[in-house]
Amino acid sequence: MNRVALLTAGGFAPCLSSAVGGLIERYTEIAPDVEIIAYRHGYQGLLSGDSITVTPAVRENAALLHAFGGSPIGNSRVKLTNAKDLVKRGLVAEGVDPLEAAAQRLTEDGVDVLHTIGGDDTNTTAADLAAYLAEHDYRLTVVGLPKTIDNDIVPIRQSLGAWTAADQAALFAQNVLAEHNSGARMLIVHEVMGRNCGWLTAAAARSYRKWIESRQWLPEIGLSREAWDIHGVYVPEARFDLETEAARLQTVMDEVGNVNLFVSEGAGVDTIISELERSGEEVARDPFGHVRLDTINPGQWFGKQFAERLGAQKVLVQKSGYFSRSAAANEEDLALIKKMTDLAVDCARRGEPGVIGEDEERGGELRAIEFARIAGAKPFDVTQDWYTELLAAIGQPAAEPVPVSH
């Protein structure tokens, strides 16, 4: 093994900078003669040949990357099997197979190992590339690391950055929910990232309530735990009846004086899309076919629906996603990143491809999981004890799971 390449792709998560640093540190520790390059802006840089050489100065100071969020080498959303989109973006010429172009670039750059750091889209794209390389006898090993704040990669127990994102969303909520007294009968909707999976919303709510429980309150002057608390949590995996919930929350509004909601950006999306399409509006989608959630504003929809029913005099909708996903990794994630990057390098050196993760279908073993088994949209289990206890604590009925379609 002579040359290794790194890339980060997809949306940001609070692990990318640290994962890059961890890989560089591990190679420097056990294989200092291996050259390392990094493709700028993920697969975009791979296709365009835009790369950075990891210099001795970077190797010496790689530990600095653990203290920062974002990605020092840049991200983009590129799907190597979506040739039409890549031609439109000028990344490949008409008639060129993007997988072939990527393979040729890796060959020209003398890359023996490619480390991809990203979510299910990044790693399924890596799987497409790995399959193409194997089919066409390119001698190159692809080893991925799982990054997504949604924590929804099958069959990986815990994705890098998700713990940090939940804590950061809770921190965001501490300031946003302080707005509950900025007007009478205030409705606050905290919209949390999570297209198909409600794990982050639930974990953020759990983290926020731990903070609530750690505070002292002074209701005599209006510093009320009830007013600062969460009154509703809504995730894509659970059914909810708008009218029933509105009746429950109207009682909260009348008794407490405000209502605070944690809403996954994927909650209620099917209903919203149906309404938009019935009205003749076009629903924007990204290169992977995902609905662009920023264009349909689920949080605004929830705010409007509940405001009308609760008699809210003021509505505040705030999104914590970008605040959370660009944070530096916390201690829990740093420990997980260390374990995963060390194993990623070990696997790369012995030519073992896959995505590093705690394999839920192999008893939680930390291993290189076969690319063919990697998938997205792992549902959050709304029946597990800690979540049902959370809902009970805020006075919300136990969640009724949405049936899984096959």
C-alpha positions as CSV (number, residue, x, y, z in Angstrom):
1,M,0.0,0.0,0.0
2,N,1.6,3.2,-1.2
3,R,-1.2,5.9,-1.4
4,V,-4.4,6.5,0.5
5,A,-7.2,8.9,-0.4
6,L,-9.8,10.4,1.9
7,L,-13.1,12.1,1.2
8,T,-16.1,13.4,3.2
9,A,-19.5,13.7,1.5
10,G,-23.1,14.4,2.0
11,G,-24.3,16.8,4.7
12,F,-22.1,17.7,7.6
13,A,-22.1,15.9,10.9
14,P,-20.1,16.5,14.1
15,C,-17.5,13.9,13.3
16,L,-16.0,14.7,9.9
17,S,-13.1,16.9,10.9
18,S,-12.2,14.5,13.8
19,A,-12.5,11.4,11.5
20,V,-10.2,12.9,9.0
21,G,-7.8,13.7,11.8
22,G,-8.1,10.2,13.3
23,L,-7.3,8.5,10.0
24,I,-4.2,10.7,9.5
25,E,-3.1,10.1,13.0
26,R,-3.5,6.3,12.7
27,Y,-1.6,6.1,9.4
28,T,1.1,8.3,10.8
29,E,1.4,6.0,13.8
30,I,1.5,2.6,12.1
31,A,2.3,3.3,8.4
32,P,4.2,6.6,8.3
33,D,5.5,5.9,4.8
34,V,2.0,5.7,3.2
35,E,1.2,8.9,1.2
36,I,-2.2,10.5,2.0
37,I,-4.3,12.7,-0.2
38,A,-7.8,14.1,0.3
39,Y,-10.3,14.8,-2.4
40,R,-11.9,18.3,-2.0
41,H,-15.6,18.3,-1.7
42,G,-16.1,14.6,-1.7
43,Y,-16.9,12.8,-5.0
44,Q,-16.9,16.1,-6.8
45,G,-13.2,16.4,-6.1
46,L,-12.7,12.8,-7.1
47,L,-14.3,13.4,-10.5
48,S,-12.6,16.7,-11.1
49,G,-9.2,15.7,-9.8
50,D,-9.2,18.3,-7.1
51,S,-7.1,17.0,-4.2
52,I,-5.0,18.1,-1.2
53,T,-1.7,16.4,-0.2
54,V,-1.4,15.6,3.5
55,T,2.0,17.2,4.3
56,P,4.3,16.4,7.2
57,A,3.0,19.5,8.9
58,V,-0.6,18.2,8.7
59,R,0.5,14.8,10.0
60,E,2.2,16.4,13.0
61,N,-0.8,18.6,13.8
62,A,-3.7,16.3,12.8
63,A,-4.9,16.2,16.5
64,L,-6.1,19.8,16.0
65,L,-8.9,18.6,13.7
66,H,-10.6,16.9,16.7
67,A,-11.5,20.3,18.2
68,F,-13.4,21.5,15.1
69,G,-16.8,20.8,13.4
70,G,-17.4,20.9,9.7
71,S,-15.0,19.2,7.3
72,P,-11.6,20.7,6.5
73,I,-11.6,19.0,3.1
74,G,-15.2,19.9,2.1
75,N,-18.3,18.1,1.2
76,S,-20.8,17.9,-1.7
77,R,-23.8,15.7,-2.7
78,V,-22.8,13.7,-5.7
79,K,-24.3,10.3,-6.8
80,L,-21.9,8.6,-9.2
81,T,-24.7,6.6,-10.8
82,N,-26.7,9.8,-11.6
83,A,-24.9,10.7,-14.9
84,K,-27.6,13.1,-16.0
85,D,-27.1,15.3,-12.9
86,L,-23.3,15.1,-13.1
87,V,-23.4,16.2,-16.8
88,K,-25.6,19.1,-15.9
89,R,-23.2,20.1,-13.2
90,G,-20.2,19.8,-15.5
91,L,-18.5,17.1,-13.6
92,V,-18.5,14.6,-16.4
93,A,-18.9,14.9,-20.2
94,E,-22.0,13.6,-22.0
95,G,-21.7,9.9,-22.6
96,V,-19.1,9.3,-19.9
97,D,-19.8,6.7,-17.2
98,P,-19.1,8.5,-13.9
99,L,-18.0,5.3,-12.2
100,E,-15.5,4.7,-14.9
101,A,-14.3,8.3,-14.7
102,A,-13.9,7.9,-10.9
103,A,-12.0,4.6,-11.3
104,Q,-9.7,6.2,-13.9
105,R,-8.9,9.1,-11.6
106,L,-8.1,6.8,-8.7
107,T,-5.8,4.8,-11.0
108,E,-4.1,7.9,-12.3
109,D,-3.6,9.2,-8.8
110,G,-2.1,5.9,-7.7
111,V,-4.6,5.3,-4.9
112,D,-4.6,1.9,-3.3
113,V,-7.2,2.7,-0.6
114,L,-10.1,5.1,-0.6
115,H,-11.7,6.1,2.7
116,T,-15.2,7.5,2.4
117,I,-16.7,9.3,5.4
118,G,-20.4,9.8,5.0
119,G,-24.0,8.6,5.5
120,D,-26.0,6.0,3.7
121,D,-25.9,7.9,0.4
122,T,-22.2,8.3,0.6
123,N,-21.6,4.7,1.4
124,T,-24.1,3.2,-1.1
125,T,-22.3,5.4,-3.7
126,A,-19.0,3.9,-2.3
127,A,-20.6,0.5,-2.7
128,D,-21.4,1.3,-6.4
129,L,-17.8,2.4,-6.9
130,A,-16.4,-0.7,-5.1
131,A,-18.6,-3.0,-7.2
132,Y,-17.4,-1.3,-10.4
133,L,-13.8,-1.5,-9.3
134,A,-14.1,-5.2,-8.5
135,E,-15.9,-6.0,-11.8
136,H,-13.3,-4.2,-13.9
137,D,-10.3,-5.6,-11.9
138,Y,-9.1,-2.3,-10.4
139,R,-6.9,-3.2,-7.4
140,L,-8.3,-0.8,-4.8
141,T,-9.9,-1.2,-1.4
142,V,-12.7,1.0,-0.3
143,V,-13.3,1.4,3.5
144,G,-16.1,3.7,4.7
145,L,-17.0,5.3,8.0
146,P,-20.6,6.0,8.9
147,K,-21.6,9.6,9.4
148,T,-25.2,10.8,9.9
149,I,-26.8,12.8,12.6
150,D,-30.0,10.9,11.9
151,N,-28.4,7.6,13.2
152,D,-30.3,5.7,10.5
153,I,-27.8,3.5,8.7
154,V,-28.7,-0.2,8.5
155,P,-27.2,-2.3,10.2
156,I,-25.0,0.1,12.2
157,R,-25.9,0.7,15.8
158,Q,-24.5,4.1,16.3
159,S,-23.4,6.6,13.5
160,L,-20.6,9.0,14.1
161,G,-21.7,12.5,15.1
162,A,-25.3,11.6,16.2
163,W,-24.7,11.8,20.0
164,T,-23.1,15.2,19.5
165,A,-25.9,16.4,17.3
166,A,-28.5,15.5,19.9
167,D,-26.7,17.4,22.6
168,Q,-26.3,20.4,20.4
169,A,-30.0,20.4,19.4
170,A,-30.8,20.4,23.1
171,L,-28.4,23.3,23.7
172,F,-30.1,25.2,20.8
173,A,-33.5,24.5,22.5
174,Q,-32.3,25.9,25.8
175,N,-32.1,29.4,24.2
176,V,-35.1,29.0,21.8
177,L,-37.5,27.8,24.4
178,A,-36.5,30.7,26.7
179,E,-38.6,32.7,24.2
180,H,-41.8,31.2,25.7
181,N,-42.5,34.4,27.7
182,S,-41.8,36.8,24.8
183,G,-45.5,36.9,24.2
184,A,-48.8,35.6,25.7
185,R,-50.0,32.1,24.5
186,M,-46.8,31.4,22.8
187,L,-46.3,28.3,20.6
188,I,-42.7,27.3,19.9
189,V,-41.9,24.6,17.3
190,H,-38.3,23.3,17.4
191,E,-37.7,21.5,14.1
192,V,-35.0,18.9,14.3
193,M,-33.3,17.2,11.3
194,G,-34.4,13.7,10.4
195,R,-35.9,13.0,7.0
196,N,-37.0,9.5,7.6
197,C,-35.8,8.8,11.1
198,G,-36.9,10.4,14.4
199,W,-33.9,9.2,16.5
200,L,-32.3,12.7,16.6
201,T,-35.5,14.4,17.6
202,A,-36.1,11.9,20.3
203,A,-32.5,11.9,21.5
204,A,-32.5,15.7,21.5
205,A,-35.7,15.8,23.6
206,R,-34.1,13.3,26.0
207,S,-30.9,15.4,26.3
208,Y,-33.0,18.6,26.8
209,R,-35.1,17.0,29.6
210,K,-31.9,16.0,31.4
211,W,-31.0,19.6,31.4
212,I,-34.4,20.5,32.7
213,E,-34.0,18.0,35.5
214,S,-30.6,19.5,36.5
215,R,-32.0,23.0,37.0
216,Q,-33.6,24.7,40.0
217,W,-36.8,26.6,39.4
218,L,-38.6,29.6,41.0
219,P,-42.2,29.5,39.9
220,E,-43.1,32.3,42.3
221,I,-41.5,34.8,39.9
222,G,-42.5,32.9,36.7
223,L,-39.4,30.7,36.4
224,S,-41.5,27.6,35.8
225,R,-40.3,24.2,34.9
226,E,-43.7,23.5,33.2
227,A,-43.3,26.5,30.9
228,W,-39.7,25.4,29.9
229,D,-40.6,21.8,29.4
230,I,-41.4,19.9,26.2
231,H,-45.1,19.3,25.6
232,G,-45.0,17.3,22.4
233,V,-42.6,15.2,20.4
234,Y,-43.4,14.1,16.8
235,V,-41.4,11.7,14.7
236,P,-42.0,10.1,11.3
237,E,-42.3,6.6,12.8
238,A,-45.3,7.4,15.0
239,R,-48.9,8.1,14.0
240,F,-50.5,11.1,15.6
241,D,-54.0,12.5,15.3
242,L,-53.9,16.2,14.9
243,E,-57.3,16.9,16.5
244,T,-56.6,14.7,19.5
245,E,-53.2,16.2,20.1
246,A,-54.6,19.7,19.6
247,A,-57.1,19.1,22.3
248,R,-54.4,17.8,24.7
249,L,-52.2,20.7,24.0
250,Q,-54.9,23.3,24.3
251,T,-55.2,22.2,27.9
252,V,-51.5,22.8,28.3
253,M,-51.8,26.2,26.7
254,D,-54.6,27.2,29.0
255,E,-52.9,26.0,32.2
256,V,-49.2,26.7,31.5
257,G,-49.6,29.6,29.1
258,N,-47.4,28.3,26.3
259,V,-46.6,25.1,24.3
260,N,-43.2,23.8,23.2
261,L,-42.9,21.1,20.5
262,F,-40.0,19.1,19.2
263,V,-40.8,18.1,15.6
264,S,-38.7,15.9,13.3
265,E,-38.4,17.5,9.8
266,G,-39.7,14.2,8.4
267,A,-42.9,14.1,10.5
268,G,-46.0,14.7,8.5
269,V,-44.1,15.1,5.3
270,D,-46.4,12.7,3.3
271,T,-49.4,14.7,4.3
272,I,-47.7,18.0,3.4
273,I,-46.5,16.7,0.0
274,S,-50.0,15.4,-0.8
275,E,-51.5,18.8,-0.1
276,L,-48.8,20.5,-2.3
277,E,-49.3,18.1,-5.2
278,R,-53.1,18.4,-5.0
279,S,-52.7,22.2,-5.3
280,G,-50.5,21.7,-8.4
281,E,-47.2,22.7,-6.9
282,E,-44.0,21.0,-7.9
283,V,-42.1,19.4,-5.0
284,A,-38.3,20.0,-5.4
285,R,-35.9,17.0,-5.0
286,D,-32.1,16.6,-4.7
287,P,-29.9,14.4,-6.9
288,F,-30.7,11.3,-4.8
289,G,-34.4,11.9,-5.3
290,H,-35.0,13.1,-1.7
291,V,-37.6,15.8,-1.3
292,R,-35.9,19.1,-0.4
293,L,-37.4,19.6,3.0
294,D,-36.3,23.2,3.2
295,T,-38.7,24.0,0.4
296,I,-41.8,22.5,2.1
297,N,-41.1,23.7,5.7
298,P,-42.6,20.9,7.9
299,G,-42.1,23.0,11.1
300,Q,-44.1,25.9,9.6
301,W,-46.9,23.5,8.7
302,F,-47.0,22.1,12.3
303,G,-46.9,25.7,13.6
304,K,-49.8,26.7,11.4
305,Q,-52.0,23.6,12.2
306,F,-51.5,23.8,15.9
307,A,-51.7,27.6,16.2
308,E,-55.2,27.7,14.8
309,R,-56.4,25.0,17.1
310,L,-54.6,26.2,20.3
311,G,-55.5,29.9,20.0
312,A,-51.8,30.8,20.0
313,Q,-51.2,34.5,19.9
314,K,-47.6,34.1,18.7
315,V,-45.8,31.3,16.9
316,L,-42.0,30.8,16.7
317,V,-40.5,28.1,14.4
318,Q,-36.8,27.5,14.8
319,K,-34.5,24.8,13.1
320,S,-31.5,23.5,14.9
321,G,-30.1,21.4,12.1
322,Y,-27.2,23.5,10.9
323,F,-26.3,24.5,14.4
324,S,-26.1,20.8,15.4
325,R,-24.5,19.3,12.4
326,S,-21.5,21.6,12.2
327,A,-20.5,21.3,15.8
328,A,-17.2,19.7,17.0
329,A,-17.6,16.1,18.3
330,N,-18.3,15.6,22.0
331,E,-16.4,13.1,24.2
332,E,-18.7,10.2,23.4
333,D,-18.3,10.7,19.7
334,L,-14.6,11.3,20.0
335,A,-14.2,7.9,21.7
336,L,-16.3,6.2,19.0
337,I,-14.4,8.0,16.2
338,K,-11.1,6.7,17.6
339,K,-12.3,3.1,17.7
340,M,-13.7,3.3,14.2
341,T,-10.8,5.1,12.5
342,D,-8.2,2.8,14.1
343,L,-10.1,-0.2,12.7
344,A,-10.7,1.4,9.3
345,V,-6.9,1.7,8.9
346,D,-6.3,-1.8,10.1
347,C,-8.9,-3.1,7.6
348,A,-7.4,-1.0,4.8
349,R,-4.0,-2.4,5.4
350,R,-5.2,-6.0,5.1
351,G,-7.4,-5.2,2.1
352,E,-10.7,-5.7,3.8
353,P,-13.4,-3.5,2.3
354,G,-16.7,-2.4,3.9
355,V,-18.2,0.3,6.2
356,I,-16.9,0.3,9.8
357,G,-19.6,0.0,12.4
358,E,-21.1,-1.9,15.3
359,D,-23.0,-4.5,13.3
360,E,-26.5,-4.9,14.9
361,E,-27.0,-8.2,12.9
362,R,-23.7,-9.6,14.3
363,G,-24.3,-8.9,18.0
364,G,-23.0,-5.4,17.9
365,E,-19.5,-6.4,16.8
366,L,-17.3,-3.6,15.5
367,R,-16.3,-4.7,12.0
368,A,-16.1,-3.8,8.3
369,I,-19.7,-4.4,7.3
370,E,-20.2,-5.6,3.7
371,F,-21.3,-2.7,1.4
372,A,-24.2,-4.8,0.0
373,R,-25.8,-4.7,3.5
374,I,-25.6,-1.0,3.9
375,A,-28.9,0.9,3.6
376,G,-30.5,4.1,4.8
377,A,-33.7,5.0,6.5
378,K,-33.4,2.7,9.5
379,P,-36.5,3.4,11.5
380,F,-36.4,4.7,15.1
381,D,-38.1,2.2,17.4
382,V,-40.8,4.3,19.1
383,T,-41.7,1.4,21.4
384,Q,-38.4,1.2,23.3
385,D,-38.4,1.9,27.0
386,W,-36.5,5.2,27.1
387,Y,-38.8,6.8,24.5
388,T,-42.0,5.6,26.0
389,E,-40.8,6.9,29.4
390,L,-40.0,10.3,27.8
391,L,-43.5,10.6,26.3
392,A,-45.1,9.6,29.6
393,A,-43.1,12.2,31.5
394,I,-44.4,15.0,29.2
395,G,-47.9,13.7,29.3
396,Q,-48.1,12.6,25.7
397,P,-49.8,9.2,24.9
398,A,-47.6,6.3,24.0
399,A,-46.6,6.4,20.3
400,E,-48.4,4.1,17.9
401,P,-45.9,2.9,15.3
402,V,-46.5,3.6,11.6
403,P,-46.7,0.3,9.8
404,V,-43.6,-0.6,7.9
405,S,-44.3,-1.1,4.2
406,H,-42.4,-3.8,2.3
